[in-house]
Amino acid sequence: MQQADAPNQAPTIPFWQAFLFWLKLGFISFGGPAGQIAVMHQELVERRRWISEKRFLHALNYCMLLPGPEAQQLATYIGWLMHRTIGGLVAGILFFLPSLFILIILSWIYIQFGDVPIIAGLFYGIKPAVTAIVFHATYRIGSRSLKNPCLWSIAVAAFIAIFFFNIPFPLIILSAAILGYLISKKYPLLFTQQNAHANTSKRYGTAVIDDDTPPPSHAIFRWGNLLKILSIAGLLWCIPILMLSLTLGWQHTYTQMAWFFTKAALLTFGGAYAVLPYVYQGAVEYYGWLSPTQMIDGLALGESTPGPLIMVVAFVGFLGAFNSALLGTEHLFLAGAIGAVIVTWFTFLFSFVFILAGAPVIESTHNQLKFTAPLTAITAAVVGVILNLALFFGYHVLWPNGFDQGFNFEAALMTLAALIALFKFQINVLYVIFASALCGLLLYLI
């Protein structure tokens, strides 16, 4: 890490050092979006000090507002901020590329050996560990974001709204933004995070991209750059879908996958957990690309592999093409791999557009309260929503067949052990997942 030698010299982070970090992150980013954001905070803010807490949370607030995988978009944002467009592309692509290859292989293994006790046992043990990781990550994000009673109240209200009244996530986000803006007009100090910044500086030290570091030249909004990005993105969407439509037909499964996951990328807010019900309804109930049991197993694969949880769509694309034998019975694996690549392309394309087109606007607002207050309130609301998701996931692990069918004491013990390992001993999530998978395998075989 190289620091500036003069006050007017922009601090720099070596590109290849950042490249190696993003590559590493693609292989270790377990635990869903909450866990992945926590890993990035620990590495980039606390340990490496490449970006300050305030700038990190400002970027996170924006990503939380977008449809699509917020953790992958956050990586894209920070990579772009450090190293322009190439940095954003590298960070964003490496975040999910290892997961794509891993899920293609695991999808094939699942089809061939899904009933083998060893595979089933590993899945049995991984689920409690992931549950503990999501709870731990929720605590970490909440402890950083909820700095006063007002933000705590917003988080609690968001939890009550989604847990008890099932209010749609976009409505919760919009309400939090409006509330943050209105309260900040009368009580601006509640949203300035001055106290949080003081504590952060004391703990972590000066960051390369610090609170007062001016935005780099590429982060300044220009209409010409915006039109260029939108034009390129339009071509990257239009050309593939036109080729699929003209060569295979609009009703072909590959074409319908491209169209369906385009809608999923644009219409679903709240990250992967909000996308999953939409994907389930379309892929299982409407198109019939895979069975309900296969969809649940795919979610388990997505939870137990690195990368964004939304990468479960690669499993959906693989099985949808495989089950339909789109290239004939002699090319089942190739058909599945093409399906996985198609759905991944149309799922993530717009995530890059949102960041590369919108980040310059967001960077210009990080010291303006009228913009930061709504985003700070959104972060508080998202903490409550993530807690709801953690409880939802814990319910399905501890009561896999519903309350009427009894409590899973084995899963509860593994979840408790994982929580102790994370909270008490701060053990790396990879070791927690490995140990839990091994315990699950032993229990399943016994």
C-alpha positions as CSV (number, residue, x, y, z in Angstrom):
1,M,0.0,0.0,0.0
2,Q,1.4,3.3,-1.1
3,Q,0.6,6.5,0.6
4,A,0.7,10.0,-0.9
5,D,3.9,11.9,-0.3
6,A,2.3,15.3,-0.6
7,P,-1.1,16.7,0.4
8,N,-2.2,17.2,-3.3
9,Q,-1.0,13.8,-4.5
10,A,-3.7,11.2,-4.8
11,P,-3.0,8.1,-2.7
12,T,-2.8,4.9,-4.6
13,I,-3.4,1.2,-4.0
14,P,-1.4,-1.2,-6.3
15,F,-3.7,-2.7,-8.9
16,W,-2.3,-6.2,-8.8
17,Q,-2.4,-6.2,-5.0
18,A,-6.1,-5.4,-5.3
19,F,-6.5,-8.0,-8.0
20,L,-5.2,-10.7,-5.8
21,F,-7.5,-9.6,-3.0
22,W,-10.6,-9.7,-5.2
23,L,-9.5,-13.1,-6.5
24,K,-9.1,-14.4,-3.0
25,L,-12.5,-12.9,-2.0
26,G,-14.2,-14.9,-4.8
27,F,-13.1,-18.1,-3.1
28,I,-13.7,-17.2,0.5
29,S,-16.9,-15.2,0.4
30,F,-19.1,-17.6,2.3
31,G,-22.1,-16.7,4.5
32,G,-24.4,-15.0,2.1
33,P,-24.5,-11.2,1.6
34,A,-24.3,-10.3,5.2
35,G,-21.2,-12.5,5.7
36,Q,-19.6,-11.3,2.5
37,I,-20.1,-7.6,3.5
38,A,-18.6,-8.3,6.9
39,V,-15.6,-10.0,5.3
40,M,-15.0,-7.0,3.0
41,H,-15.3,-4.6,5.9
42,Q,-12.8,-6.6,8.0
43,E,-10.3,-6.8,5.1
44,L,-10.7,-3.4,3.5
45,V,-11.6,-1.1,6.4
46,E,-10.1,-2.7,9.5
47,R,-7.0,-4.6,8.3
48,R,-5.8,-3.1,5.0
49,R,-7.3,0.4,5.6
50,W,-7.8,0.9,1.9
51,I,-11.1,2.7,2.5
52,S,-12.6,4.5,5.6
53,E,-15.6,3.2,7.5
54,K,-17.7,6.2,6.4
55,R,-16.9,5.8,2.7
56,F,-17.5,2.1,2.9
57,L,-20.9,2.5,4.5
58,H,-21.8,5.3,2.0
59,A,-21.2,2.9,-0.8
60,L,-23.0,0.1,1.0
61,N,-26.1,2.3,1.5
62,Y,-26.3,2.9,-2.2
63,C,-25.8,-0.8,-3.1
64,M,-28.6,-1.7,-0.6
65,L,-30.9,0.5,-2.5
66,L,-30.4,-1.3,-5.8
67,P,-32.0,-4.5,-7.2
68,G,-29.5,-7.3,-7.4
69,P,-26.7,-8.8,-5.2
70,E,-25.6,-6.0,-2.9
71,A,-22.3,-7.6,-1.8
72,Q,-21.2,-8.1,-5.4
73,Q,-22.2,-4.5,-6.2
74,L,-20.3,-3.2,-3.2
75,A,-17.2,-5.0,-4.4
76,T,-17.7,-3.5,-7.9
77,Y,-18.1,-0.1,-6.3
78,I,-15.0,-0.2,-4.2
79,G,-13.0,-1.7,-7.1
80,W,-14.2,1.1,-9.4
81,L,-13.4,3.7,-6.8
82,M,-9.8,2.4,-6.5
83,H,-9.0,1.6,-10.1
84,R,-11.6,3.1,-12.5
85,T,-13.8,0.9,-14.7
86,I,-11.3,-1.9,-15.0
87,G,-11.1,-2.1,-11.2
88,G,-14.8,-2.3,-10.9
89,L,-15.1,-5.0,-13.6
90,V,-12.3,-7.1,-12.0
91,A,-13.8,-6.9,-8.5
92,G,-17.3,-7.6,-9.7
93,I,-16.5,-10.5,-12.1
94,L,-14.0,-12.2,-9.7
95,F,-16.7,-12.0,-7.0
96,F,-18.9,-14.5,-8.8
97,L,-16.7,-16.2,-11.4
98,P,-15.2,-18.9,-9.1
99,S,-18.7,-19.6,-7.8
100,L,-20.0,-20.1,-11.4
101,F,-17.4,-22.7,-12.2
102,I,-17.8,-24.4,-8.8
103,L,-21.6,-24.5,-9.2
104,I,-21.5,-25.9,-12.7
105,I,-19.3,-28.8,-11.4
106,L,-21.4,-29.3,-8.2
107,S,-24.6,-29.2,-10.3
108,W,-23.3,-32.1,-12.4
109,I,-22.2,-34.0,-9.3
110,Y,-25.6,-33.4,-7.7
111,I,-27.3,-34.9,-10.7
112,Q,-25.0,-37.9,-10.9
113,F,-24.5,-38.6,-7.1
114,G,-27.1,-36.5,-5.3
115,D,-28.4,-39.5,-3.3
116,V,-24.9,-40.6,-2.1
117,P,-24.8,-40.4,1.7
118,I,-21.5,-38.5,1.8
119,I,-22.9,-35.6,-0.2
120,A,-26.2,-35.5,1.8
121,G,-24.3,-35.6,5.0
122,L,-22.1,-32.6,4.0
123,F,-25.2,-30.6,3.2
124,Y,-26.7,-31.6,6.5
125,G,-23.8,-30.1,8.4
126,I,-23.3,-27.0,6.4
127,K,-26.7,-25.5,6.9
128,P,-26.3,-24.9,10.7
129,A,-23.0,-23.2,10.1
130,V,-24.4,-20.9,7.5
131,T,-27.2,-20.0,9.9
132,A,-24.7,-19.0,12.6
133,I,-22.6,-17.0,10.1
134,V,-25.6,-15.0,9.0
135,F,-26.6,-14.2,12.6
136,H,-23.0,-13.2,13.4
137,A,-22.8,-11.0,10.3
138,T,-26.1,-9.3,11.2
139,Y,-24.6,-8.5,14.6
140,R,-21.4,-7.0,13.0
141,I,-23.3,-4.8,10.6
142,G,-25.8,-3.7,13.2
143,S,-23.0,-2.8,15.7
144,R,-21.4,-0.6,13.1
145,S,-24.5,1.0,11.7
146,L,-26.9,1.6,14.6
147,K,-25.1,4.4,16.4
148,N,-28.0,6.0,18.2
149,P,-31.6,5.3,19.5
150,C,-33.1,6.8,16.3
151,L,-31.3,4.4,14.0
152,W,-32.1,1.5,16.4
153,S,-35.8,2.5,16.2
154,I,-35.7,2.4,12.4
155,A,-34.1,-1.0,12.5
156,V,-36.7,-2.4,14.9
157,A,-39.6,-0.8,12.9
158,A,-38.2,-2.4,9.7
159,F,-38.0,-5.8,11.4
160,I,-41.6,-5.6,12.8
161,A,-42.9,-4.5,9.4
162,I,-41.4,-7.4,7.5
163,F,-41.6,-10.1,10.2
164,F,-45.2,-9.5,11.4
165,F,-46.9,-7.7,8.5
166,N,-44.9,-9.0,5.5
167,I,-44.6,-5.5,4.1
168,P,-42.6,-5.5,0.8
169,F,-39.0,-4.7,1.1
170,P,-39.0,-1.8,-1.4
171,L,-41.7,-0.1,0.6
172,I,-39.7,-0.5,3.8
173,I,-36.6,1.0,2.1
174,L,-38.6,3.9,0.7
175,S,-40.2,4.6,4.1
176,A,-36.8,4.6,5.8
177,A,-35.3,7.0,3.2
178,I,-38.2,9.4,3.6
179,L,-38.0,9.1,7.4
180,G,-34.3,9.7,7.4
181,Y,-34.6,12.8,5.3
182,L,-37.4,14.3,7.4
183,I,-35.7,13.6,10.7
184,S,-32.4,15.0,9.5
185,K,-34.0,18.3,8.8
186,K,-34.6,18.8,12.5
187,Y,-31.9,16.6,14.1
188,P,-29.0,16.5,11.6
189,L,-26.5,15.2,14.2
190,L,-28.3,11.8,14.3
191,F,-27.2,11.1,10.7
192,T,-23.8,12.7,10.5
193,Q,-22.0,9.7,12.1
194,Q,-19.5,12.0,13.8
195,N,-19.2,9.8,16.8
196,A,-18.9,6.7,14.7
197,H,-16.1,8.3,12.6
198,A,-14.2,9.3,15.8
199,N,-14.3,5.7,17.0
200,T,-13.3,4.3,13.7
201,S,-10.3,6.6,13.3
202,K,-9.1,5.6,16.8
203,R,-9.5,1.9,16.0
204,Y,-8.4,1.6,12.4
205,G,-6.2,4.6,11.6
206,T,-6.1,6.7,8.4
207,A,-7.3,5.0,5.3
208,V,-6.0,5.4,1.8
209,I,-9.4,6.6,0.7
210,D,-10.3,8.4,3.8
211,D,-13.4,10.5,4.8
212,D,-12.0,13.7,3.4
213,T,-10.1,12.2,0.4
214,P,-11.4,14.0,-2.7
215,P,-13.1,11.8,-5.3
216,P,-10.6,10.8,-8.1
217,S,-11.1,12.3,-11.5
218,H,-13.0,9.2,-12.9
219,A,-15.5,9.5,-10.0
220,I,-16.7,12.9,-11.2
221,F,-20.1,12.8,-12.9
222,R,-20.1,13.5,-16.6
223,W,-23.0,13.1,-19.0
224,G,-20.8,11.8,-21.7
225,N,-19.5,9.0,-19.6
226,L,-23.1,8.1,-18.5
227,L,-24.3,7.9,-22.1
228,K,-21.3,5.8,-23.1
229,I,-21.9,3.3,-20.3
230,L,-25.6,3.0,-21.0
231,S,-24.9,2.5,-24.7
232,I,-22.4,-0.2,-24.2
233,A,-24.7,-1.9,-21.6
234,G,-27.6,-1.7,-24.1
235,L,-25.5,-3.5,-26.7
236,L,-24.3,-6.2,-24.2
237,W,-28.0,-6.9,-23.4
238,C,-29.5,-6.6,-26.9
239,I,-27.0,-8.6,-28.9
240,P,-27.2,-11.8,-26.9
241,I,-31.0,-11.8,-26.6
242,L,-31.5,-11.0,-30.2
243,M,-29.1,-13.8,-31.2
244,L,-31.0,-16.2,-29.0
245,S,-34.3,-15.1,-30.4
246,L,-33.3,-15.2,-34.1
247,T,-31.5,-18.5,-33.9
248,L,-33.6,-20.5,-31.4
249,G,-36.9,-18.6,-31.2
250,W,-38.5,-16.5,-28.5
251,Q,-40.2,-19.5,-26.8
252,H,-36.9,-21.6,-26.6
253,T,-35.8,-22.3,-23.1
254,Y,-32.5,-20.5,-23.4
255,T,-34.3,-17.3,-24.7
256,Q,-36.9,-17.5,-21.9
257,M,-34.1,-17.9,-19.4
258,A,-32.5,-14.7,-20.7
259,W,-35.7,-12.8,-20.5
260,F,-36.8,-14.2,-17.1
261,F,-33.5,-13.4,-15.4
262,T,-33.4,-10.0,-16.9
263,K,-36.7,-9.2,-15.1
264,A,-35.3,-10.8,-11.9
265,A,-32.2,-8.5,-12.1
266,L,-34.3,-5.4,-12.5
267,L,-37.4,-6.0,-10.5
268,T,-36.2,-7.7,-7.2
269,F,-34.9,-5.4,-4.5
270,G,-33.3,-6.6,-1.2
271,G,-30.5,-8.9,-2.5
272,A,-30.5,-12.6,-3.0
273,Y,-33.1,-13.5,-0.3
274,A,-35.6,-11.2,-2.0
275,V,-34.9,-12.7,-5.4
276,L,-35.3,-16.3,-4.4
277,P,-39.1,-16.4,-4.0
278,Y,-39.4,-14.8,-7.5
279,V,-37.0,-17.3,-9.0
280,Y,-38.8,-20.2,-7.3
281,Q,-42.2,-19.0,-8.6
282,G,-41.0,-18.6,-12.1
283,A,-38.5,-21.5,-12.5
284,V,-40.5,-24.1,-10.6
285,E,-44.1,-23.2,-10.9
286,Y,-44.4,-21.4,-14.2
287,Y,-41.7,-22.8,-16.4
288,G,-41.1,-26.1,-14.7
289,W,-37.4,-26.0,-15.3
290,L,-36.8,-28.0,-12.1
291,S,-38.7,-29.5,-9.2
292,P,-39.3,-28.0,-5.8
293,T,-36.9,-30.5,-4.2
294,Q,-34.2,-29.6,-6.7
295,M,-34.7,-25.9,-6.0
296,I,-34.3,-26.4,-2.2
297,D,-31.1,-28.5,-2.9
298,G,-29.8,-25.7,-5.1
299,L,-30.3,-23.2,-2.3
300,A,-28.2,-25.5,0.0
301,L,-25.5,-25.5,-2.7
302,G,-25.6,-21.7,-3.0
303,E,-25.3,-21.3,0.8
304,S,-22.4,-23.7,1.0
305,T,-20.3,-22.4,-1.8
306,P,-18.4,-19.1,-2.1
307,G,-19.8,-16.2,-4.0
308,P,-23.1,-14.4,-3.9
309,L,-26.1,-16.5,-2.8
310,I,-27.9,-15.4,-6.0
311,M,-25.5,-17.7,-7.8
312,V,-28.2,-20.3,-7.1
313,V,-29.5,-19.1,-10.5
314,A,-26.6,-20.9,-12.1
315,F,-27.9,-24.1,-10.6
316,V,-31.4,-23.3,-11.9
317,G,-30.0,-22.6,-15.4
318,F,-27.9,-25.8,-15.4
319,L,-30.8,-28.1,-14.3
320,G,-33.3,-26.3,-16.5
321,A,-31.2,-27.0,-19.6
322,F,-30.1,-30.4,-18.4
323,N,-33.7,-31.6,-17.6
324,S,-34.9,-30.3,-21.0
325,A,-32.0,-32.0,-22.9
326,L,-31.7,-28.8,-25.0
327,L,-28.7,-30.1,-27.0
328,G,-29.8,-33.7,-27.1
329,T,-29.1,-36.6,-24.7
330,E,-25.5,-36.8,-25.8
331,H,-24.6,-33.3,-24.7
332,L,-26.4,-32.9,-21.4
333,F,-23.4,-31.4,-19.5
334,L,-22.8,-28.8,-22.3
335,A,-26.4,-27.9,-22.3
336,G,-26.5,-27.3,-18.6
337,A,-23.2,-25.3,-18.6
338,I,-24.6,-23.0,-21.4
339,G,-27.8,-22.5,-19.4
340,A,-25.8,-21.6,-16.3
341,V,-23.7,-19.1,-18.2
342,I,-26.8,-17.5,-19.9
343,V,-28.6,-16.9,-16.6
344,T,-25.5,-15.6,-14.9
345,W,-24.8,-13.1,-17.7
346,F,-28.4,-11.6,-17.6
347,T,-28.5,-11.7,-13.8
348,F,-25.2,-9.7,-13.3
349,L,-25.1,-7.4,-16.3
350,F,-27.3,-4.7,-14.8
351,S,-25.4,-4.9,-11.5
352,F,-22.4,-3.4,-13.3
353,V,-24.5,-0.8,-15.0
354,F,-26.0,0.4,-11.8
355,I,-22.5,0.9,-10.3
356,L,-20.6,2.3,-13.2
357,A,-23.4,4.6,-14.2
358,G,-24.6,5.6,-10.7
359,A,-21.5,5.6,-8.5
360,P,-20.2,9.0,-9.8
361,V,-23.4,10.6,-8.6
362,I,-23.2,8.9,-5.3
363,E,-19.5,9.8,-4.8
364,S,-20.4,13.4,-5.2
365,T,-22.9,13.2,-2.3
366,H,-20.9,11.6,0.5
367,N,-20.6,14.8,2.5
368,Q,-24.1,16.2,1.7
369,L,-26.6,15.4,4.5
370,K,-29.7,15.6,2.3
371,F,-28.3,12.5,0.5
372,T,-26.5,10.7,3.3
373,A,-29.3,10.9,5.9
374,P,-31.8,8.8,3.8
375,L,-29.0,6.3,2.9
376,T,-28.0,6.0,6.6
377,A,-31.6,5.4,7.5
378,I,-31.8,2.7,4.8
379,T,-28.8,0.9,6.3
380,A,-30.5,0.9,9.7
381,A,-33.7,-0.6,8.1
382,V,-31.7,-3.2,6.2
383,V,-30.3,-4.4,9.6
384,G,-33.8,-5.3,10.7
385,V,-34.6,-7.0,7.4
386,I,-31.4,-9.1,7.5
387,L,-32.3,-10.2,11.1
388,N,-35.7,-11.3,9.7
389,L,-33.9,-13.3,7.0
390,A,-31.6,-14.9,9.6
391,L,-34.5,-16.0,11.7
392,F,-36.3,-17.3,8.6
393,F,-33.3,-19.4,7.7
394,G,-32.8,-20.6,11.2
395,Y,-36.4,-21.7,11.4
396,H,-35.9,-23.9,8.3
397,V,-32.8,-25.4,9.7
398,L,-34.1,-26.1,13.2
399,W,-37.6,-27.1,12.2
400,P,-37.0,-28.5,8.7
401,N,-40.4,-30.1,8.5
402,G,-42.3,-27.5,10.4
403,F,-43.2,-27.0,14.1
404,D,-45.5,-30.0,14.0
405,Q,-42.7,-32.4,13.0
406,G,-40.4,-31.6,15.9
407,F,-37.2,-29.8,16.7
408,N,-33.9,-30.8,15.2
409,F,-31.6,-31.0,18.2
410,E,-28.5,-32.1,16.2
411,A,-28.8,-29.0,14.0
412,A,-29.4,-26.8,17.1
413,L,-26.2,-28.1,18.7
414,M,-24.2,-27.5,15.6
415,T,-25.6,-24.0,15.2
416,L,-24.8,-23.2,18.9
417,A,-21.3,-24.5,18.5
418,A,-20.8,-22.4,15.3
419,L,-22.2,-19.3,17.1
420,I,-19.7,-19.8,20.0
421,A,-16.8,-20.3,17.6
422,L,-17.7,-17.0,15.8
423,F,-18.7,-14.8,18.7
424,K,-16.5,-16.1,21.5
425,F,-13.3,-17.3,19.6
426,Q,-13.7,-15.3,16.4
427,I,-12.7,-18.4,14.3
428,N,-12.5,-17.9,10.5
429,V,-15.8,-18.8,8.8
430,L,-14.0,-21.3,6.5
431,Y,-12.9,-23.4,9.5
432,V,-16.4,-23.2,11.0
433,I,-18.0,-24.4,7.7
434,F,-15.5,-27.2,7.4
435,A,-15.9,-28.4,10.9
436,S,-19.7,-28.2,10.7
437,A,-19.7,-30.1,7.4
438,L,-17.5,-32.8,9.0
439,C,-19.9,-33.1,12.0
440,G,-22.9,-33.3,9.7
441,L,-21.2,-36.1,7.7
442,L,-20.4,-38.1,10.8
443,L,-24.0,-37.7,12.2
444,Y,-25.5,-38.6,8.8
445,L,-23.5,-41.7,8.4
446,I,-24.1,-42.8,12.0
